[in-house]
């Protein structure tokens, strides 16, 4: 035998023998030795020898790919490790085991997924299509275990294999497909649509990189690449055969066809291919599994062989680079013209692919294009996908040869529009010239839509030019622009806000002329969150305590939490309730220590302010309160004060200078407060980095006080307020967004209210708001701002926070100084209440008990009944188990 043959034989035996002998050698020894050799310190693999960790022979009625028993799950993990990962235990990594388990779970979803799709299409059911630029899903594995109802079985299976389940769950990389509340709402709605057994498809973009990973260096936010796909994504299936061409740029040719009809032919500068990637979205303990279909941009021809052969290597792959950039990054910085163009390309790209896909599904059913709206209801999640109105018209008129009137009838019976903002600057607009350079045909279509629409409006508002200008889709000015919200309003049959106050303000402010024109379109659909992730998964101990008293039915019918009111005065239940809170606080303490090096006291009041960093959300109002408390201690070191831990988390947009300055201020104040011996741990300030779904799941259950202090009239709804209250935190907040409704249901006595109302804010601005006067009138406020300005919190550098201080003193667009005194007074009330442990426990219980309204299941039911007109469809499945 020569050397090469010997080496080949040795390698084959080295690989195969452990597999052949596997049933005689428990996985525990292999796995433990592998981990020890790799010096991985965070494993909690069981060290004891198991008599037999291999799966036993399965019964004939059970399939390793679909069975839900412990043995079937163990068998599936073994099989996937070998057949999918191509590994054996001695060389398998932690990621290999995570992937093996993830594929085992996905296999159990596939059977339900295929059955769902088949039943929807065979039964000709109307399908809800949710168009969203973001889906902040969070990790899939644990959520799917909850929804499949096999969390305990998988926990036992992995335990018998010598693996700690949590150790694998922590390995999952969070999908970088969203940023804030908009994306998280979309994820909650997808969960509820499946749980309520509603046929639905979510459409979006498969971003290669998320918005960014946030690091804190020297107190500043630093953005790093969120390469969430670096280890692969076991939850998605690439549908490469499912792809559509998307045109960009170029020009439009006009001609008269042989039938004498005026036609348009768009000659693009660039053609991009959109490839579908599907992820199953399973409902809670139902068979219904809906589809999240995300589009990846590719070049139709990824490699130019002629250019390469001629030596022009860069040009050979240039088209590939240009096309792939479109789905490269979530929310590229649009401060530059090129960034704006890329953002518009992204929006149009996923909308065009999605509409082409829906039309394809519709036509494959043998239905006429004129009846498209019978089979599909499309929801626009804010203005990002509003270009879908014009794209639908292009497809119907140019590609399917419908007359304009017929195409507009189909379009306006298909789309519904959700508005998520009251900030005028957030109502998306596009410069006309830039828009035309990217979408020349759509510019023509929008002009025609606007012409016909204004002809109707002119008759209805005869002589009122201001109202005509307000309703026009084309905005006039030094440079003309397209108002995407107006396009969405004109082309949709329904318009909704996302909280009662928000909807009322839409009707009276930013969309008041639309409401006057077509009040029948408007309704309110208050946002909600899924209790499966935000209570069952993130707070399992509280879930067990609740279920021990009222059963488990509340998980799908959150209004049943109201039964907890009967236990609100029960001392034993109060003790158990606060015991769970204390355990969750200890877990967060350990996380904070590991992440930031800051040691905090779990007995302190956890004051939690976690959300996107923005001036209107007023993180700087909260830090001014921290400084005021710190100064009280400095003036009187022996003062009695309720120990507090102020926990902040959130990301600032990379180009948002003021928001990044607020992050720096929080960290700078924390550096002083946390290290001052006079404070003696009575105050701690923590900025928890890289806020995302995974981190939120640890923070929400530990919160005592939920900080919801946006300027009244600026927050559309908020969903963090719902998640925190659902986990037993008490809210301190303004009458803004969904705070209004939360206060109504939990009771005024269980909510700490402060600040100006939306009407008072508007009145002060109209009369002429002078923030400097508030600065002069309040000694604590003046001292805090003077300290910031002097460099007290920035190593005597008085330049760092100059822009922030000047903005507060001379502009203060979100009335931070006007609300300071009211906020500090209200915080004193909250601190006093926290000292009465029994009373606080009762208020905490009642907050959770009365949160039934804020389930996303309730929101989706209202959308189904009032807007989409769709019904539930039960998916039947013969599961062998």
SULUR-V928551 format. One record per residue. N is the residue number from 0. RES is the residue in three letters. PSI is psi as a letter, one per 40 degrees, with the letter a starting at -180 (none if undefined). OMEGA is omega in degrees with one decimal (999 if undefined). Layout:
# SULUR-V928551
{{N;RES;PSI;OMEGA} {N;RES;PSI;OMEGA}}
This chain:
# SULUR-V928551
{{0;UNK;h;-179.9} {1;UNK;i;-174.8} {2;UNK;d;-177.6} {3;UNK;d;179.4} {4;UNK;d;179.6} {5;UNK;d;179.7} {6;UNK;d;179.8} {7;UNK;d;179.1} {8;UNK;d;-179.8} {9;UNK;d;-178.5} {10;UNK;d;-179.7} {11;UNK;d;179.0} {12;UNK;d;179.2} {13;UNK;d;-179.5} {14;UNK;d;-169.9} {15;UNK;d;-174.2} {16;UNK;d;177.7} {17;UNK;d;178.4} {18;UNK;d;-179.0} {19;UNK;d;-177.9} {20;UNK;e;-168.5} {21;UNK;d;-176.0} {22;UNK;e;179.2} {23;UNK;e;-178.7} {24;UNK;h;-176.4} {25;UNK;i;179.4} {26;UNK;d;-176.2} {27;UNK;d;-176.8} {28;UNK;d;178.4} {29;UNK;d;-172.4} {30;UNK;d;-178.3} {31;UNK;d;-179.6} {32;UNK;d;178.0} {33;UNK;d;-178.6} {34;UNK;d;179.6} {35;UNK;d;178.9} {36;UNK;d;-179.2} {37;UNK;e;178.6} {38;UNK;f;176.7} {39;UNK;h;-170.4} {40;UNK;e;-171.4} {41;UNK;e;179.5} {42;UNK;i;174.0} {43;UNK;f;-179.2} {44;UNK;h;179.7} {45;UNK;h;-177.6} {46;UNK;d;-176.0} {47;UNK;i;-179.8} {48;UNK;h;175.8} {49;UNK;i;-178.6} {50;UNK;d;177.7} {51;UNK;h;-179.1} {52;UNK;e;-179.8} {53;UNK;i;-179.2} {54;UNK;i;177.2} {55;UNK;i;178.6} {56;UNK;h;-179.7} {57;UNK;i;176.7} {58;UNK;i;-178.1} {59;UNK;d;-176.8} {60;UNK;e;-174.7} {61;UNK;h;-178.1} {62;UNK;h;-179.4} {63;UNK;d;-179.9} {64;UNK;e;-177.2} {65;UNK;e;-176.5} {66;UNK;i;-176.0} {67;UNK;e;179.2} {68;UNK;i;178.5} {69;UNK;d;-178.4} {70;UNK;d;179.6} {71;UNK;d;-179.8} {72;UNK;d;176.8} {73;UNK;d;178.8} {74;UNK;d;-179.2} {75;UNK;d;178.7} {76;UNK;d;176.5} {77;UNK;d;-177.1} {78;UNK;d;-178.3} {79;UNK;d;177.5} {80;UNK;d;-177.7} {81;UNK;d;-170.5} {82;UNK;d;179.9} {83;UNK;d;-178.1} {84;UNK;e;179.7} {85;UNK;f;-176.9} {86;UNK;i;168.8} {87;UNK;i;-167.1} {88;UNK;d;-175.5} {89;UNK;d;-178.8} {90;UNK;e;-178.2} {91;UNK;h;177.7} {92;UNK;i;176.0} {93;UNK;d;179.1} {94;UNK;d;177.6} {95;UNK;d;179.7} {96;UNK;d;175.1} {97;UNK;d;-178.4} {98;UNK;d;179.7} {99;UNK;d;178.1} {100;UNK;d;-179.6} {101;UNK;d;178.3} {102;UNK;d;177.3} {103;UNK;d;178.5} {104;UNK;d;-179.4} {105;UNK;d;177.9} {106;UNK;d;-179.8} {107;UNK;d;174.1} {108;UNK;d;-173.3} {109;UNK;d;179.6} {110;UNK;d;179.2} {111;UNK;d;-179.4} {112;UNK;d;-179.1} {113;UNK;d;179.1} {114;UNK;d;-179.9} {115;UNK;d;-179.2} {116;UNK;d;-178.3} {117;UNK;d;-177.8} {118;UNK;d;179.0} {119;UNK;d;-175.1} {120;UNK;d;-179.9} {121;UNK;d;-176.1} {122;UNK;e;179.8} {123;UNK;f;-179.6} {124;UNK;i;176.6} {125;UNK;h;-175.3} {126;UNK;h;174.1} {127;UNK;h;176.1} {128;UNK;h;-177.1} {129;UNK;h;-179.6} {130;UNK;h;-176.9} {131;UNK;h;177.4} {132;UNK;e;-177.4} {133;UNK;i;167.7} {134;UNK;g;-179.8} {135;UNK;g;-167.0} {136;UNK;d;-168.9} {137;UNK;i;179.4} {138;UNK;i;-174.6} {139;UNK;d;-164.4} {140;UNK;d;-176.6} {141;UNK;d;179.6} {142;UNK;d;178.4} {143;UNK;d;176.1} {144;UNK;d;177.4} {145;UNK;d;-175.6} {146;UNK;d;175.4} {147;UNK;e;-178.1} {148;UNK;f;-176.7} {149;UNK;f;-178.7} {150;UNK;d;-177.5} {151;UNK;d;179.4} {152;UNK;d;179.6} {153;UNK;d;177.7} {154;UNK;d;178.9} {155;UNK;d;-179.3} {156;UNK;d;179.7} {157;UNK;d;178.8} {158;UNK;d;179.2} {159;UNK;d;175.4} {160;UNK;e;178.7} {161;UNK;f;-177.5} {162;UNK;h;174.7} {163;UNK;h;-175.5} {164;UNK;d;-178.4} {165;UNK;d;178.6} {166;UNK;d;177.3} {167;UNK;d;179.3} {168;UNK;d;-179.5} {169;UNK;e;-179.3} {170;UNK;d;-174.7} {171;UNK;h;177.4} {172;UNK;h;-177.8} {173;UNK;h;179.7} {174;UNK;h;-178.6} {175;UNK;f;-173.2} {176;UNK;e;-178.9} {177;UNK;i;-175.7} {178;UNK;d;-172.9} {179;UNK;a;-173.3} {180;UNK;d;-179.5} {181;UNK;d;-179.1} {182;UNK;d;179.2} {183;UNK;d;176.2} {184;UNK;d;179.2} {185;UNK;d;178.7} {186;UNK;d;177.6} {187;UNK;d;-179.1} {188;UNK;d;176.1} {189;UNK;d;177.3} {190;UNK;d;-177.8} {191;UNK;d;177.4} {192;UNK;d;179.1} {193;UNK;d;-179.5} {194;UNK;d;178.5} {195;UNK;e;175.2} {196;UNK;f;178.4} {197;UNK;h;177.5} {198;UNK;h;-175.2} {199;UNK;i;171.8} {200;UNK;h;171.6} {201;UNK;h;-179.8} {202;UNK;h;178.0} {203;UNK;a;-177.2} {204;UNK;h;174.1} {205;UNK;g;-179.7} {206;UNK;h;176.8} {207;UNK;d;178.6} {208;UNK;h;176.9} {209;UNK;a;-173.7} {210;UNK;d;169.7} {211;UNK;i;168.9} {212;UNK;h;-177.3} {213;UNK;h;170.2} {214;UNK;i;175.4} {215;UNK;h;179.2} {216;UNK;h;-177.7} {217;UNK;f;177.7} {218;UNK;e;-177.1} {219;UNK;i;170.3} {220;UNK;h;174.3} {221;UNK;h;-177.4} {222;UNK;h;175.4} {223;UNK;i;-176.3} {224;UNK;h;174.8} {225;UNK;g;-176.9} {226;UNK;g;-170.9} {227;UNK;e;-179.0} {228;UNK;e;-171.8} {229;UNK;d;179.9} {230;UNK;e;-177.4} {231;UNK;i;-179.5} {232;UNK;h;-175.4} {233;UNK;e;-174.0} {234;UNK;e;-176.6} {235;UNK;i;173.1} {236;UNK;h;177.9} {237;UNK;h;176.8} {238;UNK;g;-172.2} {239;UNK;d;177.1} {240;UNK;e;-178.9} {241;UNK;g;-176.8} {242;UNK;i;-177.5} {243;UNK;i;176.9} {244;UNK;h;179.3} {245;UNK;h;-178.8} {246;UNK;i;177.2} {247;UNK;i;175.4} {248;UNK;a;177.8} {249;UNK;a;-176.0} {250;UNK;i;-177.4} {251;UNK;h;174.0} {252;UNK;i;176.8} {253;UNK;i;-178.8} {254;UNK;i;176.1} {255;UNK;h;-177.4} {256;UNK;a;-173.8} {257;UNK;e;177.1} {258;UNK;e;178.4} {259;UNK;e;-178.5} {260;UNK;h;177.7} {261;UNK;h;-176.8} {262;UNK;i;178.1} {263;UNK;h;179.5} {264;UNK;h;-178.0} {265;UNK;h;176.4} {266;UNK;h;-172.9} {267;UNK;i;171.3} {268;UNK;d;-177.3} {269;UNK;h;173.8} {270;UNK;h;-179.0} {271;UNK;i;176.4} {272;UNK;h;175.3} {273;UNK;h;-178.5} {274;UNK;h;-175.7} {275;UNK;h;170.5} {276;UNK;h;-173.5} {277;UNK;h;175.5} {278;UNK;h;178.7} {279;UNK;h;176.8} {280;UNK;h;-175.3} {281;UNK;h;173.3} {282;UNK;i;-177.0} {283;UNK;h;176.3} {284;UNK;f;169.9} {285;UNK;i;177.3} {286;UNK;e;-176.1} {287;UNK;h;177.9} {288;UNK;h;-179.1} {289;UNK;i;-173.5} {290;UNK;h;165.3} {291;UNK;h;-176.5} {292;UNK;h;-178.2} {293;UNK;i;-174.0} {294;UNK;h;174.0} {295;UNK;h;-179.4} {296;UNK;h;178.3} {297;UNK;i;174.9} {298;UNK;h;176.1} {299;UNK;d;177.1} {300;UNK;h;-169.6} {301;UNK;e;-176.4} {302;UNK;h;179.2} {303;UNK;g;-174.6} {304;UNK;d;-178.9} {305;UNK;d;178.6} {306;UNK;d;-179.2} {307;UNK;d;-179.1} {308;UNK;d;179.3} {309;UNK;e;177.1} {310;UNK;e;-179.9} {311;UNK;g;-171.8} {312;UNK;d;179.9} {313;UNK;d;-179.0} {314;UNK;d;-178.4} {315;UNK;d;-179.0} {316;UNK;e;-175.3} {317;UNK;d;-179.1} {318;UNK;d;177.8} {319;UNK;d;-178.8} {320;UNK;d;-178.3} {321;UNK;d;-177.8} {322;UNK;d;-177.3} {323;UNK;d;178.4} {324;UNK;d;-174.9} {325;UNK;d;178.3} {326;UNK;f;-175.3} {327;UNK;d;-170.0} {328;UNK;h;173.1} {329;UNK;h;177.5} {330;UNK;g;174.9} {331;UNK;i;-179.8} {332;UNK;h;-175.5} {333;UNK;f;175.6} {334;UNK;d;178.9} {335;UNK;i;177.7} {336;UNK;d;-179.6} {337;UNK;d;176.8} {338;UNK;d;177.6} {339;UNK;d;179.6} {340;UNK;d;-179.3} {341;UNK;d;179.2} {342;UNK;d;178.5} {343;UNK;d;177.5} {344;UNK;d;178.2} {345;UNK;d;-177.1} {346;UNK;d;-178.9} {347;UNK;d;-177.8} {348;UNK;d;-174.8} {349;UNK;d;177.6} {350;UNK;d;-179.0} {351;UNK;d;178.1} {352;UNK;d;-175.9} {353;UNK;d;-179.6} {354;UNK;d;176.9} {355;UNK;d;179.9} {356;UNK;d;179.6} {357;UNK;d;178.8} {358;UNK;d;177.4} {359;UNK;d;177.9} {360;UNK;d;-178.5} {361;UNK;d;-176.8} {362;UNK;d;178.0} {363;UNK;e;175.2} {364;UNK;e;-178.8} {365;UNK;e;-178.5} {366;UNK;i;179.8} {367;UNK;i;-179.8} {368;UNK;d;179.3} {369;UNK;e;-178.1} {370;UNK;e;-176.3} {371;UNK;d;-176.4} {372;UNK;e;177.0} {373;UNK;d;-175.6} {374;UNK;d;-175.0} {375;UNK;h;167.3} {376;UNK;h;-175.3} {377;UNK;h;177.8} {378;UNK;h;177.0} {379;UNK;h;179.9} {380;UNK;g;-175.6} {381;UNK;a;-171.7} {382;UNK;e;-178.0} {383;UNK;d;179.0} {384;UNK;e;-174.8} {385;UNK;d;177.6} {386;UNK;e;176.9} {387;UNK;d;179.1} {388;UNK;d;-179.5} {389;UNK;d;179.9} {390;UNK;d;176.7} {391;UNK;d;177.5} {392;UNK;d;178.6} {393;UNK;d;-178.9} {394;UNK;d;-176.9} {395;UNK;d;-176.4} {396;UNK;d;-174.4} {397;UNK;d;-173.5} {398;UNK;d;-175.2} {399;UNK;e;166.8} {400;UNK;f;175.0} {401;UNK;i;172.3} {402;UNK;i;-175.2} {403;UNK;d;-176.9} {404;UNK;d;179.7} {405;UNK;d;179.3} {406;UNK;d;-179.5} {407;UNK;d;176.4} {408;UNK;d;178.8} {409;UNK;d;-176.7} {410;UNK;d;-174.9} {411;UNK;e;173.5} {412;UNK;e;-176.2} {413;UNK;d;-169.0} {414;UNK;i;168.2} {415;UNK;i;-170.1} {416;UNK;h;172.5} {417;UNK;h;175.3} {418;UNK;h;-175.6} {419;UNK;e;-174.7} {420;UNK;i;170.9} {421;UNK;e;-179.9} {422;UNK;h;-177.7} {423;UNK;d;-178.5} {424;UNK;e;179.6} {425;UNK;e;173.6} {426;UNK;h;-165.7} {427;UNK;h;174.8} {428;UNK;i;177.7} {429;UNK;h;173.6} {430;UNK;h;-172.8} {431;UNK;d;-178.1} {432;UNK;d;179.1} {433;UNK;d;-179.7} {434;UNK;d;-179.0} {435;UNK;d;179.1} {436;UNK;d;-179.7} {437;UNK;d;-174.5} {438;UNK;g;-175.4} {439;UNK;d;-179.6} {440;UNK;d;-179.2} {441;UNK;d;176.0} {442;UNK;d;176.4} {443;UNK;d;-178.2} {444;UNK;d;179.8} {445;UNK;d;175.4} {446;UNK;d;-179.4} {447;UNK;d;175.6} {448;UNK;d;-177.3} {449;UNK;d;-179.5} {450;UNK;d;-178.7} {451;UNK;d;-179.7} {452;UNK;d;-178.3} {453;UNK;d;174.2} {454;UNK;d;178.4} {455;UNK;d;-178.1} {456;UNK;d;-177.3} {457;UNK;d;178.4} {458;UNK;d;-176.2} {459;UNK;d;-177.2} {460;UNK;f;-173.4} {461;UNK;h;174.0} {462;UNK;e;-178.1} {463;UNK;g;-176.4} {464;UNK;d;179.1} {465;UNK;d;-179.8} {466;UNK;d;177.2} {467;UNK;d;179.6} {468;UNK;d;179.8} {469;UNK;d;-176.9} {470;UNK;e;-177.7} {471;UNK;h;177.2} {472;UNK;d;176.7} {473;UNK;h;178.8} {474;UNK;h;179.7} {475;UNK;i;-180.0} {476;UNK;a;176.9} {477;UNK;d;173.5} {478;UNK;h;-179.6} {479;UNK;i;-178.7} {480;UNK;i;-179.8} {481;UNK;h;-179.5} {482;UNK;h;-173.0} {483;UNK;d;177.3} {484;UNK;d;178.3} {485;UNK;d;176.1} {486;UNK;d;179.4} {487;UNK;d;-179.8} {488;UNK;d;-177.8} {489;UNK;d;-173.3} {490;UNK;e;-177.1} {491;UNK;i;178.0} {492;UNK;e;-180.0} {493;UNK;i;178.1} {494;UNK;h;179.8} {495;UNK;i;168.5} {496;UNK;i;-170.2} {497;UNK;e;170.8} {498;UNK;i;-175.8} {499;UNK;d;179.7} {500;UNK;d;180.0} {501;UNK;d;-179.8} {502;UNK;d;177.6} {503;UNK;d;-179.8} {504;UNK;d;173.8} {505;UNK;d;-177.8} {506;UNK;d;-174.5} {507;UNK;e;-178.0} {508;UNK;c;-167.5} {509;UNK;d;179.6} {510;UNK;f;-174.5} {511;UNK;d;-179.9} {512;UNK;d;175.3} {513;UNK;d;179.1} {514;UNK;d;178.1} {515;UNK;d;-177.5} {516;UNK;d;-174.6} {517;UNK;g;-177.7} {518;UNK;d;-178.3} {519;UNK;e;179.3} {520;UNK;d;-168.1} {521;UNK;i;171.9} {522;UNK;i;176.3} {523;UNK;h;173.7} {524;UNK;g;-178.1} {525;UNK;h;-179.8} {526;UNK;i;174.8} {527;UNK;i;179.1} {528;UNK;i;-178.4} {529;UNK;h;178.1} {530;UNK;e;179.8} {531;UNK;d;179.1} {532;UNK;d;-167.0} {533;UNK;e;172.4} {534;UNK;d;-176.2} {535;UNK;d;-176.4} {536;UNK;d;-173.9} {537;UNK;d;-176.7} {538;UNK;g;-173.6} {539;UNK;d;-179.7} {540;UNK;d;176.5} {541;UNK;d;176.8} {542;UNK;d;179.7} {543;UNK;d;180.0} {544;UNK;d;179.1} {545;UNK;d;-176.5} {546;UNK;d;178.3} {547;UNK;d;-178.3} {548;UNK;d;-172.2} {549;UNK;e;-177.8} {550;UNK;a;-174.0} {551;UNK;e;-176.1} {552;UNK;d;-177.9} {553;UNK;d;-176.5} {554;UNK;d;174.9} {555;UNK;e;-179.3} {556;UNK;g;-168.8} {557;UNK;d;178.6} {558;UNK;e;179.2} {559;UNK;e;174.3} {560;UNK;d;-178.9} {561;UNK;d;177.3} {562;UNK;d;179.3} {563;UNK;e;-179.9} {564;UNK;d;-178.9} {565;UNK;e;-177.3} {566;UNK;e;-173.6} {567;UNK;d;-179.6} {568;UNK;e;-178.2} {569;UNK;h;-177.0} {570;UNK;d;-179.1} {571;UNK;d;179.0} {572;UNK;d;176.5} {573;UNK;d;-179.5} {574;UNK;d;178.6} {575;UNK;d;-179.6} {576;UNK;d;-179.4} {577;UNK;d;173.9} {578;UNK;d;175.4} {579;UNK;d;179.2} {580;UNK;d;-178.8} {581;UNK;d;178.4} {582;UNK;d;179.9} {583;UNK;d;176.9} {584;UNK;d;178.4} {585;UNK;d;177.3} {586;UNK;d;178.7} {587;UNK;d;177.0} {588;UNK;d;179.7} {589;UNK;d;178.4} {590;UNK;d;-178.7} {591;UNK;d;178.6} {592;UNK;d;179.9} {593;UNK;d;-175.9} {594;UNK;d;-169.9} {595;UNK;e;-176.0} {596;UNK;e;-178.6} {597;UNK;h;178.6} {598;UNK;h;-177.6} {599;UNK;i;-174.7} {600;UNK;h;-178.7} {601;UNK;e;177.3} {602;UNK;e;-179.2} {603;UNK;i;175.7} {604;UNK;h;179.7} {605;UNK;h;-178.2} {606;UNK;h;-165.6} {607;UNK;h;179.3} {608;UNK;g;-174.1} {609;UNK;h;179.3} {610;UNK;i;176.7} {611;UNK;h;-179.1} {612;UNK;h;-179.0} {613;UNK;i;-178.3} {614;UNK;d;-176.8} {615;UNK;d;176.0} {616;UNK;e;164.7} {617;UNK;f;170.4} {618;UNK;d;-179.8} {619;UNK;d;172.8} {620;UNK;d;-179.4} {621;UNK;d;-178.2} {622;UNK;d;172.8} {623;UNK;d;175.4} {624;UNK;d;177.0} {625;UNK;d;-179.6} {626;UNK;d;178.8} {627;UNK;d;177.8} {628;UNK;d;178.7} {629;UNK;d;-179.9} {630;UNK;d;176.0} {631;UNK;d;178.2} {632;UNK;d;-179.1} {633;UNK;d;179.0} {634;UNK;d;-178.8} {635;UNK;g;-175.4} {636;UNK;d;-179.0} {637;UNK;e;-179.0} {638;UNK;i;175.6} {639;UNK;h;-176.6} {640;UNK;h;178.5} {641;UNK;h;179.1} {642;UNK;h;-177.3} {643;UNK;i;168.8} {644;UNK;h;179.1} {645;UNK;h;-176.2} {646;UNK;h;177.7} {647;UNK;i;171.4} {648;UNK;i;178.2} {649;UNK;i;179.1} {650;UNK;i;173.0} {651;UNK;i;175.7} {652;UNK;h;-175.2} {653;UNK;d;-178.5} {654;UNK;e;-175.2} {655;UNK;g;-172.6} {656;UNK;d;-175.9} {657;UNK;d;178.8} {658;UNK;d;179.1} {659;UNK;d;177.0} {660;UNK;d;177.0} {661;UNK;d;176.3} {662;UNK;d;178.8} {663;UNK;d;179.7} {664;UNK;d;179.1} {665;UNK;d;-178.7} {666;UNK;d;178.9} {667;UNK;d;176.5} {668;UNK;d;178.3} {669;UNK;d;180.0} {670;UNK;d;179.3} {671;UNK;d;-174.7} {672;UNK;d;-174.5} {673;UNK;e;-174.8} {674;UNK;e;-179.9} {675;UNK;h;-178.2} {676;UNK;d;177.7} {677;UNK;d;-177.1} {678;UNK;d;177.2} {679;UNK;f;175.2} {680;UNK;e;176.2} {681;UNK;d;174.9} {682;UNK;h;171.3} {683;UNK;i;178.5} {684;UNK;h;-177.3} {685;UNK;h;167.5} {686;UNK;h;-177.0} {687;UNK;h;-172.3} {688;UNK;i;172.6} {689;UNK;f;179.4} {690;UNK;h;177.9} {691;UNK;a;-176.7} {692;UNK;d;-178.2} {693;UNK;d;179.4} {694;UNK;d;178.5} {695;UNK;d;-179.3} {696;UNK;d;177.4} {697;UNK;d;-174.5} {698;UNK;d;-174.5} {699;UNK;d;-177.2} {700;UNK;e;-176.3} {701;UNK;e;-173.0} {702;UNK;h;170.3} {703;UNK;d;-176.0} {704;UNK;h;-178.7} {705;UNK;h;-175.8} {706;UNK;h;-177.7} {707;UNK;g;-163.5} {708;UNK;f;177.7} {709;UNK;i;176.9} {710;UNK;h;-177.6} {711;UNK;h;-179.8} {712;UNK;e;-176.9} {713;UNK;d;-179.0} {714;UNK;h;179.2} {715;UNK;d;-178.8} {716;UNK;c;-168.9} {717;UNK;i;172.2} {718;UNK;d;173.9} {719;UNK;d;177.7} {720;UNK;d;179.2} {721;UNK;d;-177.7} {722;UNK;d;-180.0} {723;UNK;d;179.5} {724;UNK;d;178.2} {725;UNK;d;179.3} {726;UNK;e;172.2} {727;UNK;e;175.2} {728;UNK;i;175.3} {729;UNK;i;-174.2} {730;UNK;h;163.6} {731;UNK;h;-173.0} {732;UNK;i;174.6} {733;UNK;i;173.8} {734;UNK;g;-175.7} {735;UNK;i;177.1} {736;UNK;b;-178.6} {737;UNK;e;174.3} {738;UNK;d;-177.8} {739;UNK;d;-177.3} {740;UNK;d;176.1} {741;UNK;d;179.6} {742;UNK;d;179.8} {743;UNK;d;-174.6} {744;UNK;d;-178.4} {745;UNK;e;-179.7} {746;UNK;h;-178.3} {747;UNK;d;-177.3} {748;UNK;e;-179.7} {749;UNK;f;-176.7} {750;UNK;h;-179.9} {751;UNK;h;-174.1} {752;UNK;h;174.7} {753;UNK;i;165.6} {754;UNK;i;178.6} {755;UNK;i;172.4} {756;UNK;i;178.6} {757;UNK;d;179.2} {758;UNK;d;179.6} {759;UNK;d;175.9} {760;UNK;d;179.8} {761;UNK;d;-179.1} {762;UNK;d;179.9} {763;UNK;d;179.1} {764;UNK;d;-179.5} {765;UNK;d;-177.6} {766;UNK;e;-178.2} {767;UNK;g;-176.1} {768;UNK;h;-179.3} {769;UNK;g;-177.6} {770;UNK;d;-176.7} {771;UNK;d;177.9} {772;UNK;d;178.0} {773;UNK;d;177.4} {774;UNK;d;-178.2} {775;UNK;d;-172.6} {776;UNK;d;-173.8} {777;UNK;h;-175.3} {778;UNK;d;-179.6} {779;UNK;d;179.7} {780;UNK;d;-179.4} {781;UNK;d;-179.4} {782;UNK;d;-179.2} {783;UNK;d;-178.7} {784;UNK;d;178.0} {785;UNK;d;177.8} {786;UNK;d;178.5} {787;UNK;d;-176.7} {788;UNK;d;-174.9} {789;UNK;e;-177.8} {790;UNK;e;-179.8} {791;UNK;d;-178.2} {792;UNK;e;-176.5} {793;UNK;f;176.2} {794;UNK;f;177.2} {795;UNK;e;173.8} {796;UNK;h;-175.7} {797;UNK;e;-179.1} {798;UNK;d;-171.5} {799;UNK;d;-173.1} {800;UNK;e;-177.0} {801;UNK;d;-178.7} {802;UNK;d;179.7} {803;UNK;d;179.7} {804;UNK;d;179.8} {805;UNK;d;179.3} {806;UNK;d;179.7} {807;UNK;d;-173.9} {808;UNK;d;-170.8} {809;UNK;e;179.9} {810;UNK;c;178.9} {811;UNK;g;-174.3} {812;UNK;e;-177.9} {813;UNK;e;168.2} {814;UNK;f;175.7} {815;UNK;d;-175.7} {816;UNK;d;179.6} {817;UNK;d;-176.7} {818;UNK;e;-173.5} {819;UNK;d;-176.1} {820;UNK;d;179.5} {821;UNK;d;-178.9} {822;UNK;d;-179.2} {823;UNK;d;178.4} {824;UNK;d;-179.5} {825;UNK;d;176.8} {826;UNK;d;176.0} {827;UNK;d;177.1} {828;UNK;d;179.8} {829;UNK;d;179.0} {830;UNK;d;178.2} {831;UNK;d;179.6} {832;UNK;d;-177.8} {833;UNK;d;-178.6} {834;UNK;d;176.8} {835;UNK;g;-169.7} {836;UNK;d;-179.2} {837;UNK;d;179.4} {838;UNK;d;179.6} {839;UNK;d;179.0} {840;UNK;d;178.9} {841;UNK;d;179.8} {842;UNK;d;179.0} {843;UNK;d;179.4} {844;UNK;d;-177.9} {845;UNK;d;176.4} {846;UNK;d;178.0} {847;UNK;d;-174.3} {848;UNK;d;-174.0} {849;UNK;e;-176.7} {850;UNK;e;-177.6} {851;UNK;d;-178.8} {852;UNK;d;-169.3} {853;UNK;f;169.9} {854;UNK;h;175.0} {855;UNK;e;174.6} {856;UNK;d;177.6} {857;UNK;d;178.8} {858;UNK;d;-177.1} {859;UNK;d;176.0} {860;UNK;d;-179.8} {861;UNK;d;175.4} {862;UNK;d;-178.4} {863;UNK;d;-175.2} {864;UNK;d;-170.3} {865;UNK;d;-173.0} {866;UNK;d;-171.5} {867;UNK;d;-177.8} {868;UNK;f;178.7} {869;UNK;i;-178.6} {870;UNK;i;175.3} {871;UNK;i;178.0} {872;UNK;h;-179.5} {873;UNK;h;179.1} {874;UNK;h;-178.1} {875;UNK;h;-173.2} {876;UNK;h;174.8} {877;UNK;g;-178.0} {878;UNK;h;177.0} {879;UNK;h;-176.5} {880;UNK;none;999}}
